[in-house]
Amino acid sequence: MKKFVLVFLITSCSSVSEDYYNDDASAYKNINYVTITNENTGGGSQYVYVVSGFSQTNVQICYCDSSCSKETLEVSTLQFDENTLSFRYKLSPYDEFTTKSTIDWCTKFG
């Protein structure tokens, strides 16, 4: 019986996915802002995500005409992945990350 339990434990432990132990290094890097702009025939949209306390005068944006809607969101944490053109943010330090893609948008970040 002891041999059976030992074999069961060894088999159970070896079946755990390596992804659990080798979480790939995150390609997300901390940034102070990201702006995304999508102009279309209806005027388009522009969103500015900026880390709390960062001066918005230093934010670079893509062109957005007067009919383009504009929204600014202040966040506690902001990260960007240049490989996937995705960014993620937390509204407060205790929140989970919200992830968004910028593939179809004019994007500036810093």
N, C-alpha and C positions, 0 to 999 in steps of 0.2 A: 504494500500500500504506500509506503514512504517513497518508493521509486516512482510510482504513478504520479504522486503529488509533485515531486521534483520535476519530472518530465513535463507535466502540465504547466508549472510555473515558468519553466524555460521557454516553452512554446508560446505561452501567453505574452511574455515579455518581448520575445523576438518579433511578434506580429505588430508591434506599435510602429506607426508610420515614422519615417525619418524626418518628415517635415515638422513633426512636433519638437524634435530636438534641434534641428538645424534650420531654424527660422531664417529665411534668406535676409541678408542685410537690406535694410530699407533704402530705397533710392530717393525717398523724400528728404528734402533739405529745408531747414527753417528759413523763412523769408519774412519780410516786413509788409509786403503788399502783393496783390495780384489784381490786375484789371482785365476784364474780358468784355469785348464789344462785338456785337453781331448786327451789322447794318443790313437792312432789307428794304423793300419798297414801302413798308409800313413805318419806317423810321428807325427800326431796330431797338436794341437794348444794350445798356452798359451797366456792368456791376463792378464795384470796387470793394474788395475785401482788404481790410487794413488792420494790422495788429494795434491793439489799444496802446496809446501813448506815442505812436509813430506819427510824425508830422505829415499830413496829407499834402503839403506843398511839395514834397519830394516824390510823390506818386506820378509815374508816367502812364499816360492813357492813350488809347488809340482814338482816332478821330470819331466823333459822334455828333451828327448835326442837331439842330434845335428841336426836331421832332422825335429824336431818340430818347427813350425813357432812361433815366439814370437812378441808380440805387447804390448807396454805400452801406456796408455792413462792417461794424467794428467787432473784431474777434480777439480771443485771448491767445490762440496758437494758430499759426498758419504755415503750411509746408507745401512744397512743389516738387513734382517728379518730372524732370525734363525728358526722360525716356518715354513716358506714357502720356505726357502733357496733361496730367491730372494734378489737382491740388486738393488738400484736405484742411479742414479747420475745426476748431472747437470754439464755441461761443463763450464758455467758461472753462477754467482748468479741469473741472470735474466732469465735463461732458465727454461723450464718445465722439470720435472724429466723424465728420460729414465729408464725403468725397464727391468731387465733381470733375468732369472732363472739360478741357478747353480745345478739343480737336477742331471744332467748327467755328472757333472764335478768334478774333485778333486778340492776342494775349501779351501783356507786359507784366513783368514781376521783378522784384528786387528786395 
